[in-house]
Amino acid sequence: MGKITKITKQVKNDERYNLFIDGKYSFSVDEAVLAKFQLRKGLEVDELEISELQYEDDVKKAFNKAIQYLAYRMRTEKEIRDHLEEGDPEEGVIQEVIHKLNEIKYINDLEFAHAFVGTQMNTGDKGPTWIRGELRRKGVGDSHIEEALAAFTQEKQVDKAVALTEKLLHKYRKDSKMIAKQKIEQNMMRKGYPGSVMKIVWETVESERDDDERWDAVYHQGLKAHRKLSSKYDGYEYVQKMKQTLYRKGFSMEDIERLLEELKENEE
C-alpha cells in the first residue's frame, strides 16, 4: 500500500501527469485516467490498483496512437493491429483498443474495401487480381473483397485495360508486334488484369502498324543487333546471326532481308 504524495503536469505533454507515491516518482498517466480514477494527493493505492492504472494508461496511449494513425486515411483492423504491435503492448491492450474503435465505428473493413476499389477504379491503373491481393494483404476477408470488387465490372476493366494498352503500344513501338504484345501482356498481368480481359482488349485495340511504323521498328532493332554483332562476326556468319536475332524478336524474314540489304548498301 502506498500514498500519492504529489501529482504534477508534464512539461512537454500537458495531457499527462506524473504520480509520486510516498515521496518518489512512480509513473505517469493520461489526463483521462487521472479523472476516471479520481486520483489525488493523499489517496492510498495498493499494487493491484497501480497495475490497473497502468493497464488503463497503456490502453489510452495505444488508443491515441491508433487515432493518430487513422487520421491520415482509412485503415483495416489488421493494419491497426500491426501498427500497435510495433510498440510491443500486451495483447489485451490491443484487443481493448480494437473493441473501442469498432464501437465508435472507426474500423469497418467492408467500407475500406469499397473505398479502396473505388480509388483504384477512378484514379489507379491496377486490375482486379492486384486489388484482390492487396486487400488480402491488408487483412480484409474474402467475402468483403468480392462484394467490393463487384463494382469493378468486366466492362470497366476492359475500358481501363484498353486505355493502358494503347499507351503501351506507343511505348513499345520500336519492338516487333510480337514482342510488343508479349511485353504488354506481361505488364498488364503484373497490374492484375486477367487473360479474359486481355483477350477482349486485343479484339478492341487496333494493334496493326502501317508500313512506316513496322519498318521503323525493324530498323531500330536491326541497328542495335548490327552494332553488337558486326564486331564479332562477318560474312555468312554475320548474316546468319543477324537473321536469327531479328527473327527471334518477331520480325518477318522479308523485312530482315530488306534490312540486311540496306545495311550492306550503306557500308559500300
C-alpha positions in Angstrom: 0.0 0.0 0.0 1.3 3.5 -0.8 0.0 7.0 -0.7 0.0 9.6 -3.6 2.1 12.4 -2.2 2.3 14.6 -5.3 0.8 15.0 -8.8 2.5 17.2 -11.4 1.6 18.0 -15.0 4.3 17.0 -17.5 6.1 20.0 -19.2 6.2 18.5 -22.7 2.8 17.0 -22.7 0.1 18.8 -20.7 -2.3 15.9 -21.1 -0.1 13.6 -18.9 0.6 13.7 -15.2 3.4 12.4 -13.1 2.4 10.5 -9.9 4.6 10.4 -6.9 3.9 7.7 -4.3 5.4 8.0 -0.8 7.5 10.9 -2.0 9.1 9.2 -5.0 8.2 9.4 -8.7 6.3 6.2 -9.6 4.7 6.5 -13.1 2.7 8.8 -15.3 -0.9 8.6 -16.5 -3.1 10.3 -19.1 -5.4 13.0 -18.0 -8.4 10.8 -18.8 -7.1 8.1 -16.5 -6.4 10.6 -13.8 -10.1 11.8 -14.0 -11.6 8.3 -14.3 -9.9 7.0 -11.1 -10.2 10.4 -9.3 -6.5 10.3 -8.5 -5.5 13.0 -6.0 -2.9 13.8 -3.4 -3.4 11.7 -0.2 -5.2 8.8 -2.0 -3.9 5.4 -0.9 -3.3 2.8 -3.7 -2.2 -0.8 -3.5 -0.2 -2.8 -6.0 -3.4 -4.2 -7.7 -4.8 -0.7 -8.1 -1.4 0.6 -9.5 -1.4 -2.3 -12.0 -4.9 -1.4 -13.1 -4.0 2.2 -13.5 -1.0 1.3 -15.7 -3.1 -1.0 -17.8 -5.7 1.7 -18.4 -3.0 4.1 -19.3 -1.5 1.6 -21.8 -4.9 1.3 -23.4 -5.3 5.1 -23.6 -1.8 5.5 -25.1 -2.5 2.8 -27.7 -5.9 4.2 -28.4 -4.3 7.7 -29.1 -1.7 6.1 -31.3 -4.4 4.3 -33.3 -6.5 7.5 -33.7 -3.4 9.4 -35.0 -2.7 6.5 -37.4 -6.3 6.7 -38.7 -6.0 10.5 -39.2 -4.2 10.1 -42.5 -6.5 7.6 -44.2 -8.9 4.7 -43.6 -7.2 1.6 -42.1 -8.2 -2.1 -41.8 -8.3 -3.8 -38.5 -5.1 -5.7 -39.4 -3.2 -2.5 -40.3 -4.1 -1.0 -37.0 -3.1 -4.2 -35.1 0.2 -4.3 -36.9 0.8 -0.6 -36.2 0.1 -1.1 -32.5 2.2 -4.2 -32.2 5.3 -2.1 -33.1 5.2 -0.8 -29.6 5.0 -4.3 -28.2 2.0 -3.8 -25.9 0.1 -6.6 -24.2 -2.4 -8.4 -26.5 -5.2 -7.5 -24.1 -4.4 -3.8 -24.7 -4.6 -4.2 -28.4 -7.9 -6.1 -28.1 -9.3 -3.4 -25.9 -8.3 -0.7 -28.4 -9.8 -2.6 -31.4 -13.0 -3.1 -29.4 -13.3 0.6 -28.7 -12.6 1.6 -32.3 -15.3 -0.8 -33.5 -17.7 0.6 -31.0 -17.3 4.1 -32.4 -17.2 2.7 -36.0 -13.7 3.9 -36.7 -13.0 0.4 -38.2 -15.0 -1.1 -41.0 -13.2 -3.5 -43.4 -16.1 -3.6 -45.8 -16.2 0.2 -46.2 -12.4 0.1 -46.5 -12.7 -2.4 -49.3 -15.3 -0.4 -51.2 -13.2 2.8 -50.8 -10.0 1.0 -52.0 -11.7 -0.5 -55.1 -13.3 2.9 -55.9 -9.9 4.6 -55.7 -8.3 2.1 -58.0 -11.1 2.3 -60.5 -11.2 6.1 -60.6 -7.5 7.1 -60.2 -5.3 3.9 -60.3 -4.3 1.6 -63.1 -4.5 -1.7 -61.3 -6.7 -4.6 -62.2 -8.9 -6.9 -60.0 -6.3 -9.5 -59.4 -3.8 -7.0 -57.9 -6.6 -5.3 -55.9 -7.8 -8.6 -54.5 -4.2 -9.5 -53.4 -3.6 -6.1 -51.9 -6.8 -6.2 -49.9 -6.0 -9.7 -48.6 -2.5 -8.4 -47.6 -4.3 -5.7 -45.6 -6.3 -8.4 -43.8 -9.7 -7.9 -45.5 -11.8 -11.0 -45.6 -12.7 -12.6 -49.0 -16.4 -12.0 -48.7 -15.8 -8.3 -48.2 -13.3 -8.2 -51.1 -15.7 -9.9 -53.5 -18.6 -7.7 -52.5 -16.5 -4.6 -53.2 -15.0 -5.9 -56.4 -18.5 -6.4 -57.8 -18.4 -2.7 -58.7 -15.3 -3.2 -60.9 -17.3 -4.9 -63.7 -15.6 -6.6 -66.7 -16.8 -3.7 -68.8 -14.9 -1.2 -66.6 -11.9 -3.5 -66.5 -11.8 -3.6 -70.3 -12.1 0.2 -70.6 -9.1 0.7 -68.3 -7.1 -2.0 -69.9 -7.7 -0.7 -73.4 -6.5 2.8 -72.4 -3.4 1.3 -70.8 -2.7 -1.0 -73.7 -2.9 1.9 -76.2 -0.3 3.8 -74.2 2.0 0.7 -74.0 1.7 0.1 -77.7 3.2 3.6 -78.2 5.9 2.9 -75.6 6.9 -0.4 -77.3 6.6 0.9 -80.9 10.3 0.1 -81.5 9.7 -3.5 -80.8 8.2 -6.0 -83.2 4.5 -6.5 -83.0 5.0 -9.9 -81.4 7.5 -8.7 -78.7 5.4 -5.6 -78.0 2.3 -7.8 -77.4 4.3 -10.0 -75.1 5.6 -7.1 -73.1 2.2 -5.5 -72.9 0.6 -8.8 -71.7 3.3 -9.2 -69.0 2.8 -5.6 -67.9 -0.9 -6.0 -67.7 -0.6 -9.3 -65.8 1.6 -7.6 -63.2 -1.1 -4.9 -62.9 -3.7 -7.5 -62.2 -5.7 -7.8 -65.4 -6.8 -11.4 -66.2 -6.3 -13.1 -69.6 -10.1 -13.0 -70.3 -10.0 -9.2 -70.2 -6.8 -9.0 -72.4 -8.5 -11.2 -74.9 -11.3 -8.7 -75.3 -8.7 -5.9 -75.3 -6.9 -7.4 -78.3 -10.2 -7.6 -80.1 -10.8 -4.0 -79.4 -7.5 -2.3 -79.8 -6.1 -1.5 -83.3 -2.6 -3.0 -83.0 -1.8 -3.2 -86.7 1.0 -1.0 -87.8 1.4 0.8 -91.1 4.4 0.1 -93.2 6.4 3.1 -91.9 5.9 2.1 -88.2 6.8 -1.5 -88.9 10.0 -0.5 -90.8 11.0 1.9 -88.0 10.8 -1.0 -85.5 12.8 -3.3 -87.8 15.5 -0.7 -88.5 15.8 0.3 -84.8 16.3 -3.3 -83.6 18.4 -4.1 -86.6 20.9 -1.3 -85.9 21.2 -2.5 -82.3 21.9 -6.0 -83.4 24.3 -4.8 -86.1 26.4 -2.8 -83.6 26.6 -5.8 -81.3 27.3 -8.5 -83.9 29.4 -6.7 -86.6 32.4 -6.5 -84.3 32.3 -10.3 -83.6 31.2 -11.8 -87.0 31.5 -11.1 -90.7 30.4 -12.6 -93.9 28.0 -15.5 -93.9 28.2 -16.0 -90.1 27.3 -12.3 -89.5 24.2 -12.6 -91.8 23.0 -15.8 -90.1 23.4 -14.3 -86.6 21.5 -11.2 -87.7 18.7 -13.3 -89.1 18.5 -15.4 -86.0 18.5 -12.4 -83.7 15.8 -10.4 -85.5 13.6 -13.4 -86.2 13.6 -14.3 -82.5 12.5 -10.7 -81.9 9.4 -11.3 -84.0 10.3 -9.7 -87.4 9.4 -11.3 -90.7 12.2 -12.7 -92.9 11.1 -10.4 -95.7 11.8 -7.3 -93.5 15.0 -8.8 -92.2 16.3 -9.4 -95.7 15.4 -5.8 -96.7 17.2 -4.5 -93.6 20.4 -6.6 -94.4 20.4 -5.3 -97.9 20.1 -1.7 -96.8 22.9 -2.1 -94.2 25.1 -3.6 -96.9 24.4 -0.7 -99.3 25.2 1.8 -96.6 28.6 0.2 -96.0 29.6 0.2 -99.7 
